[in-house]
Amino acid sequence: NFYKILGLSRQATTKDIKLAYMRLAKEVHPDRVTKEEDKKAAEEAFKELSDAYSTLSDPLKRKRYDLGNTYVGYRYNGRDVREGNEHDAR
């Protein structure tokens, strides 16, 4: 759950999302890890955090996420779902 990753509720504002991301990014950034064996976990945590921010900070992606659609980037079920560009992209 992207909201849980950022420690926010669904009612969070765009500003809340940005502030939470900035705070957490400083904590989990892989460059801050000193032990080599912890780097992989830090990279994964940062990737999840970045994915959550990328989705929730974009109004169109957030709307689709909130509606329960699972998609990556601009593709959903093989279709290009950018606003005004809903054609088959397979």
N, CA, C and O atoms as a GROMACS GRO file, in nm:
protein
  360
    1ASN      N    1   0.085  -0.117   0.000
    1ASN     CA    2   0.000   0.000   0.000
    1ASN      C    3   0.089   0.124   0.000
    1ASN      O    4   0.168   0.144   0.093
    2PHE      N    5   0.078   0.206  -0.103
    2PHE     CA    6   0.164   0.323  -0.117
    2PHE      C    7   0.144   0.424  -0.005
    2PHE      O    8   0.239   0.489   0.038
    3TYR      N    9   0.022   0.437   0.043
    3TYR     CA   10  -0.003   0.530   0.153
    3TYR      C   11   0.068   0.482   0.279
    3TYR      O   12   0.124   0.562   0.354
    4LYS      N   13   0.064   0.353   0.303
    4LYS     CA   14   0.129   0.296   0.421
    4LYS      C   15   0.281   0.315   0.412
    4LYS      O   16   0.346   0.347   0.512
    5ILE      N   17   0.338   0.295   0.294
    5ILE     CA   18   0.482   0.313   0.274
    5ILE      C   19   0.523   0.455   0.314
    5ILE      O   20   0.628   0.475   0.376
    6LEU      N   21   0.440   0.553   0.278
    6LEU     CA   22   0.469   0.692   0.309
    6LEU      C   23   0.421   0.733   0.449
    6LEU      O   24   0.449   0.844   0.494
    7GLY      N   25   0.348   0.644   0.517
    7GLY     CA   26   0.298   0.674   0.650
    7GLY      C   27   0.185   0.776   0.648
    7GLY      O   28   0.174   0.858   0.739
    8LEU      N   29   0.102   0.771   0.544
    8LEU     CA   30  -0.004   0.870   0.525
    8LEU      C   31  -0.140   0.803   0.511
    8LEU      O   32  -0.150   0.682   0.488
    9SER      N   33  -0.246   0.883   0.524
    9SER     CA   34  -0.381   0.835   0.498
    9SER      C   35  -0.419   0.872   0.355
    9SER      O   36  -0.349   0.949   0.289
   10ARG      N   37  -0.529   0.816   0.308
   10ARG     CA   38  -0.577   0.846   0.173
   10ARG      C   39  -0.616   0.994   0.158
   10ARG      O   40  -0.624   1.044   0.045
   11GLN      N   41  -0.639   1.063   0.267
   11GLN     CA   42  -0.677   1.204   0.261
   11GLN      C   43  -0.556   1.298   0.253
   11GLN      O   44  -0.573   1.420   0.255
   12ALA      N   45  -0.438   1.243   0.243
   12ALA     CA   46  -0.316   1.325   0.240
   12ALA      C   47  -0.318   1.420   0.120
   12ALA      O   48  -0.364   1.385   0.012
   13THR      N   49  -0.267   1.540   0.143
   13THR     CA   50  -0.256   1.638   0.035
   13THR      C   51  -0.128   1.613  -0.044
   13THR      O   52  -0.042   1.535  -0.003
   14THR      N   53  -0.118   1.679  -0.157
   14THR     CA   54   0.004   1.669  -0.238
   14THR      C   55   0.125   1.716  -0.158
   14THR      O   56   0.233   1.659  -0.168
   15LYS      N   57   0.106   1.819  -0.079
   15LYS     CA   58   0.214   1.870   0.005
   15LYS      C   59   0.254   1.766   0.110
   15LYS      O   60   0.373   1.745   0.135
   16ASP      N   61   0.156   1.700   0.173
   16ASP     CA   62   0.184   1.594   0.271
   16ASP      C   63   0.266   1.482   0.209
   16ASP      O   64   0.360   1.431   0.270
   17ILE      N   65   0.230   1.446   0.086
   17ILE     CA   66   0.298   1.337   0.016
   17ILE      C   67   0.444   1.375  -0.010
   17ILE      O   68   0.534   1.295   0.012
   18LYS      N   69   0.465   1.496  -0.057
   18LYS     CA   70   0.601   1.542  -0.086
   18LYS      C   71   0.686   1.548   0.042
   18LYS      O   72   0.800   1.502   0.042
   19LEU      N   73   0.630   1.603   0.149
   19LEU     CA   74   0.705   1.612   0.275
   19LEU      C   75   0.740   1.475   0.331
   19LEU      O   76   0.851   1.453   0.379
   20ALA      N   77   0.645   1.383   0.325
   20ALA     CA   78   0.670   1.247   0.374
   20ALA      C   79   0.780   1.180   0.292
   20ALA      O   80   0.868   1.114   0.346
   21TYR      N   81   0.772   1.197   0.160
   21TYR     CA   82   0.874   1.139   0.073
   21TYR      C   83   1.013   1.196   0.104
   21TYR      O   84   1.110   1.120   0.117
   22MET      N   85   1.022   1.326   0.116
   22MET     CA   86   1.152   1.389   0.143
   22MET      C   87   1.212   1.340   0.274
   22MET      O   88   1.331   1.311   0.283
   23ARG      N   89   1.127   1.330   0.377
   23ARG     CA   90   1.173   1.286   0.508
   23ARG      C   91   1.221   1.141   0.502
   23ARG      O   92   1.329   1.108   0.551
   24LEU      N   93   1.140   1.054   0.442
   24LEU     CA   94   1.174   0.912   0.436
   24LEU      C   95   1.291   0.884   0.342
   24LEU      O   96   1.371   0.794   0.367
   25ALA      N   97   1.300   0.959   0.233
   25ALA     CA   98   1.409   0.939   0.138
   25ALA      C   99   1.544   0.960   0.205
   25ALA      O  100   1.641   0.889   0.177
   26LYS      N  101   1.550   1.058   0.294
   26LYS     CA  102   1.675   1.082   0.367
   26LYS      C  103   1.710   0.965   0.459
   26LYS      O  104   1.828   0.934   0.479
   27GLU      N  105   1.608   0.900   0.513
   27GLU     CA  106   1.630   0.789   0.605
   27GLU      C  107   1.672   0.661   0.535
   27GLU      O  108   1.759   0.588   0.584
   28VAL      N  109   1.612   0.631   0.421
   28VAL     CA  110   1.634   0.501   0.357
   28VAL      C  111   1.723   0.505   0.234
   28VAL      O  112   1.744   0.401   0.171
   29HIS      N  113   1.776   0.620   0.198
   29HIS     CA  114   1.858   0.628   0.076
   29HIS      C  115   1.979   0.533   0.087
   29HIS      O  116   2.048   0.533   0.189
   30PRO      N  117   2.004   0.453  -0.016
   30PRO     CA  118   2.114   0.356  -0.014
   30PRO      C  119   2.252   0.417   0.011
   30PRO      O  120   2.339   0.350   0.067
   31ASP      N  121   2.273   0.541  -0.028
   31ASP     CA  122   2.403   0.605  -0.005
   31ASP      C  123   2.431   0.630   0.143
   31ASP      O  124   2.546   0.653   0.181
   32ARG      N  125   2.328   0.624   0.226
   32ARG     CA  126   2.346   0.646   0.369
   32ARG      C  127   2.381   0.518   0.444
   32ARG      O  128   2.415   0.522   0.562
   33VAL      N  129   2.374   0.405   0.375
   33VAL     CA  130   2.403   0.275   0.436
   33VAL      C  131   2.554   0.251   0.431
   33VAL      O  132   2.616   0.266   0.326
   34THR      N  133   2.610   0.215   0.545
   34THR     CA  134   2.755   0.193   0.551
   34THR      C  135   2.793   0.046   0.534
   34THR      O  136   2.900   0.016   0.480
   35LYS      N  137   2.708  -0.045   0.577
   35LYS     CA  138   2.738  -0.188   0.563
   35LYS      C  139   2.695  -0.238   0.426
   35LYS      O  140   2.581  -0.215   0.383
   36GLU      N  141   2.784  -0.304   0.359
   36GLU     CA  142   2.758  -0.353   0.224
   36GLU      C  143   2.641  -0.451   0.221
   36GLU      O  144   2.564  -0.452   0.125
   37GLU      N  145   2.626  -0.533   0.325
   37GLU     CA  146   2.518  -0.632   0.327
   37GLU      C  147   2.380  -0.569   0.346
   37GLU      O  148   2.278  -0.633   0.320
   38ASP      N  149   2.376  -0.444   0.390
   38ASP     CA  150   2.249  -0.374   0.408
   38ASP      C  151   2.209  -0.292   0.284
   38ASP      O  152   2.098  -0.240   0.277
   39LYS      N  153   2.299  -0.281   0.188
   39LYS     CA  154   2.274  -0.200   0.068
   39LYS      C  155   2.153  -0.250  -0.012
   39LYS      O  156   2.070  -0.170  -0.056
   40LYS      N  157   2.144  -0.382  -0.029
   40LYS     CA  158   2.036  -0.440  -0.110
   40LYS      C  159   1.899  -0.406  -0.050
   40LYS      O  160   1.807  -0.369  -0.122
   41ALA      N  161   1.886  -0.420   0.082
   41ALA     CA  162   1.760  -0.388   0.149
   41ALA      C  163   1.729  -0.239   0.137
   41ALA      O  164   1.614  -0.201   0.116
   42ALA      N  165   1.831  -0.156   0.150
   42ALA     CA  166   1.811  -0.011   0.138
   42ALA      C  167   1.769   0.026  -0.004
   42ALA      O  168   1.683   0.112  -0.022
   43GLU      N  169   1.829  -0.038  -0.104
   43GLU     CA  170   1.791  -0.011  -0.243
   43GLU      C  171   1.646  -0.049  -0.268
   43GLU      O  172   1.574   0.025  -0.335
   44GLU      N  173   1.604  -0.163  -0.215
   44GLU     CA  174   1.466  -0.208  -0.233
   44GLU      C  175   1.368  -0.114  -0.161
   44GLU      O  176   1.264  -0.079  -0.217
   45ALA      N  177   1.401  -0.073  -0.040
   45ALA     CA  178   1.316   0.020   0.035
   45ALA      C  179   1.304   0.153  -0.037
   45ALA      O  180   1.196   0.212  -0.044
   46PHE      N  181   1.416   0.201  -0.091
   46PHE     CA  182   1.415   0.329  -0.163
   46PHE      C  183   1.335   0.319  -0.292
   46PHE      O  184   1.265   0.413  -0.329
   47LYS      N  185   1.345   0.205  -0.359
   47LYS     CA  186   1.268   0.184  -0.482
   47LYS      C  187   1.118   0.185  -0.451
   47LYS      O  188   1.040   0.249  -0.522
   48GLU      N  189   1.076   0.114  -0.345
   48GLU     CA  190   0.935   0.114  -0.307
   48GLU      C  191   0.887   0.255  -0.271
   48GLU      O  192   0.779   0.296  -0.312
   49LEU      N  193   0.969   0.327  -0.197
   49LEU     CA  194   0.936   0.463  -0.159
   49LEU      C  195   0.922   0.551  -0.283
   49LEU      O  196   0.828   0.630  -0.293
   50SER      N  197   1.014   0.538  -0.376
   50SER     CA  198   1.010   0.617  -0.500
   50SER      C  199   0.887   0.584  -0.584
   50SER      O  200   0.825   0.673  -0.642
   51ASP      N  201   0.852   0.455  -0.591
   51ASP     CA  202   0.733   0.413  -0.665
   51ASP      C  203   0.607   0.473  -0.602
   51ASP      O  204   0.518   0.521  -0.672
   52ALA      N  205   0.601   0.470  -0.469
   52ALA     CA  206   0.486   0.527  -0.399
   52ALA      C  207   0.476   0.676  -0.428
   52ALA      O  208   0.368   0.726  -0.458
   53TYR      N  209   0.587   0.746  -0.418
   53TYR     CA  210   0.586   0.891  -0.443
   53TYR      C  211   0.550   0.922  -0.588
   53TYR      O  212   0.471   1.012  -0.615
   54SER      N  213   0.607   0.848  -0.680
   54SER     CA  214   0.580   0.870  -0.821
   54SER      C  215   0.432   0.855  -0.852
   54SER      O  216   0.376   0.933  -0.930
   55THR      N  217   0.369   0.757  -0.793
   55THR     CA  218   0.227   0.733  -0.818
   55THR      C  219   0.138   0.835  -0.748
   55THR      O  220   0.048   0.892  -0.809
   56LEU      N  221   0.163   0.858  -0.620
   56LEU     CA  222   0.073   0.945  -0.543
   56LEU      C  223   0.093   1.093  -0.570
   56LEU      O  224   0.003   1.172  -0.543
   57SER      N  225   0.208   1.133  -0.622
   57SER     CA  226   0.231   1.275  -0.649
   57SER      C  227   0.176   1.318  -0.785
   57SER      O  228   0.164   1.438  -0.812
   58ASP      N  229   0.142   1.223  -0.868
   58ASP     CA  230   0.084   1.252  -1.000
   58ASP      C  231  -0.068   1.236  -0.989
   58ASP      O  232  -0.116   1.126  -0.961
   59PRO      N  233  -0.145   1.342  -1.012
   59PRO     CA  234  -0.291   1.333  -0.994
   59PRO      C  235  -0.359   1.222  -1.074
   59PRO      O  236  -0.448   1.156  -1.023
   60LEU      N  237  -0.318   1.201  -1.198
   60LEU     CA  238  -0.379   1.097  -1.281
   60LEU      C  239  -0.344   0.958  -1.228
   60LEU      O  240  -0.431   0.872  -1.216
   61LYS      N  241  -0.217   0.936  -1.196
   61LYS     CA  242  -0.175   0.806  -1.143
   61LYS      C  243  -0.241   0.780  -1.008
   61LYS      O  244  -0.283   0.668  -0.979
   62ARG      N  245  -0.250   0.884  -0.924
   62ARG     CA  246  -0.310   0.867  -0.792
   62ARG      C  247  -0.458   0.830  -0.805
   62ARG      O  248  -0.507   0.744  -0.732
   63LYS      N  249  -0.527   0.896  -0.896
   63LYS     CA  250  -0.669   0.866  -0.917
   63LYS      C  251  -0.687   0.720  -0.956
   63LYS      O  252  -0.774   0.651  -0.903
   64ARG      N  253  -0.606   0.674  -1.048
   64ARG     CA  254  -0.616   0.534  -1.092
   64ARG      C  255  -0.578   0.439  -0.978
   64ARG      O  256  -0.642   0.335  -0.961
   65TYR      N  257  -0.477   0.474  -0.902
   65TYR     CA  258  -0.436   0.392  -0.788
   65TYR      C  259  -0.550   0.384  -0.686
   65TYR      O  260  -0.582   0.276  -0.637
   66ASP      N  261  -0.609   0.497  -0.656
   66ASP     CA  262  -0.718   0.501  -0.558
   66ASP      C  263  -0.840   0.423  -0.605
   66ASP      O  264  -0.916   0.372  -0.523
   67LEU      N  265  -0.859   0.414  -0.735
   67LEU     CA  266  -0.971   0.338  -0.789
   67LEU      C  267  -0.941   0.187  -0.790
   67LEU      O  268  -1.029   0.106  -0.820
   68GLY      N  269  -0.818   0.152  -0.756
   68GLY     CA  270  -0.784   0.010  -0.744
   68GLY      C  271  -0.720  -0.052  -0.865
   68GLY      O  272  -0.696  -0.172  -0.867
   69ASN      N  273  -0.693   0.026  -0.966
   69ASN     CA  274  -0.627  -0.028  -1.085
   69ASN      C  275  -0.480  -0.053  -1.055
   69ASN      O  276  -0.414   0.029  -0.991
   70THR      N  277  -0.430  -0.164  -1.101
   70THR     CA  278  -0.289  -0.194  -1.087
   70THR      C  279  -0.224  -0.172  -1.222
   70THR      O  280  -0.256  -0.239  -1.320
   71TYR      N  281  -0.133  -0.078  -1.227
   71TYR     CA  282  -0.064  -0.051  -1.352
   71TYR      C  283   0.075   0.000  -1.322
   71TYR      O  284   0.105   0.046  -1.212
   72VAL      N  285   0.160  -0.008  -1.423
   72VAL     CA  286   0.296   0.040  -1.410
   72VAL      C  287   0.316   0.151  -1.511
   72VAL      O  288   0.288   0.134  -1.630
   73GLY      N  289   0.362   0.264  -1.464
   73GLY     CA  290   0.386   0.376  -1.554
   73GLY      C  291   0.258   0.419  -1.621
   73GLY      O  292   0.161   0.454  -1.554
   74TYR      N  293   0.255   0.417  -1.753
   74TYR     CA  294   0.137   0.458  -1.827
   74TYR      C  295   0.066   0.340  -1.892
   74TYR      O  296  -0.017   0.359  -1.980
   75ARG      N  297   0.099   0.218  -1.850
   75ARG     CA  298   0.038   0.102  -1.911
   75ARG      C  299  -0.052   0.030  -1.811
   75ARG      O  300  -0.014   0.010  -1.695
   76TYR      N  301  -0.170  -0.007  -1.856
   76TYR     CA  302  -0.263  -0.083  -1.775
   76TYR      C  303  -0.326  -0.186  -1.866
   76TYR      O  304  -0.391  -0.150  -1.965
   77ASN      N  305  -0.310  -0.313  -1.835
   77ASN     CA  306  -0.362  -0.422  -1.918
   77ASN      C  307  -0.320  -0.405  -2.065
   77ASN      O  308  -0.400  -0.426  -2.156
   78GLY      N  309  -0.193  -0.366  -2.084
   78GLY     CA  310  -0.141  -0.355  -2.220
   78GLY      C  311  -0.185  -0.230  -2.295
   78GLY      O  312  -0.157  -0.218  -2.414
   79ARG      N  313  -0.252  -0.140  -2.229
   79ARG     CA  314  -0.301  -0.018  -2.296
   79ARG      C  315  -0.226   0.103  -2.245
   79ARG      O  316  -0.186   0.110  -2.129
   80ASP      N  317  -0.207   0.200  -2.334
   80ASP     CA  318  -0.147   0.328  -2.298
   80ASP      C  319  -0.258   0.411  -2.236
   80ASP      O  320  -0.355   0.445  -2.303
   81VAL      N  321  -0.245   0.444  -2.107
   81VAL     CA  322  -0.354   0.509  -2.036
   81VAL      C  323  -0.326   0.655  -2.001
   81VAL      O  324  -0.390   0.711  -1.912
   82ARG      N  325  -0.232   0.717  -2.070
   82ARG     CA  326  -0.210   0.860  -2.048
   82ARG      C  327  -0.336   0.935  -2.088
   82ARG      O  328  -0.407   0.896  -2.180
   83GLU      N  329  -0.362   1.042  -2.019
   83GLU     CA  330  -0.482   1.121  -2.045
   83GLU      C  331  -0.487   1.162  -2.192
   83GLU      O  332  -0.392   1.221  -2.245
   84GLY      N  333  -0.598   1.131  -2.257
   84GLY     CA  334  -0.617   1.165  -2.398
   84GLY      C  335  -0.545   1.073  -2.492
   84GLY      O  336  -0.538   1.102  -2.612
   85ASN      N  337  -0.491   0.962  -2.444
   85ASN     CA  338  -0.414   0.872  -2.528
   85ASN      C  339  -0.448   0.728  -2.493
   85ASN      O  340  -0.358   0.647  -2.468
   86GLU      N  341  -0.574   0.695  -2.490
   86GLU     CA  342  -0.615   0.562  -2.446
   86GLU      C  343  -0.632   0.467  -2.564
   86GLU      O  344  -0.742   0.420  -2.593
   87HIS      N  345  -0.522   0.439  -2.632
   87HIS     CA  346  -0.525   0.344  -2.742
   87HIS      C  347  -0.446   0.219  -2.704
   87HIS      O  348  -0.368   0.220  -2.608
   88ASP      N  349  -0.468   0.114  -2.778
   88ASP     CA  350  -0.401  -0.012  -2.751
   88ASP      C  351  -0.252   0.004  -2.780
   88ASP      O  352  -0.213   0.043  -2.889
   89ALA      N  353  -0.168  -0.028  -2.679
   89ALA     CA  354  -0.022  -0.009  -2.693
   89ALA      C  355   0.051  -0.141  -2.686
   89ALA      O  356   0.169  -0.144  -2.652
   90ARG      N  357  -0.015  -0.249  -2.719
   90ARG     CA  358   0.051  -0.383  -2.712
   90ARG      C  359   0.146  -0.405  -2.826
   90ARG      O  360   0.208  -0.511  -2.835
   0.00000   0.00000   0.00000
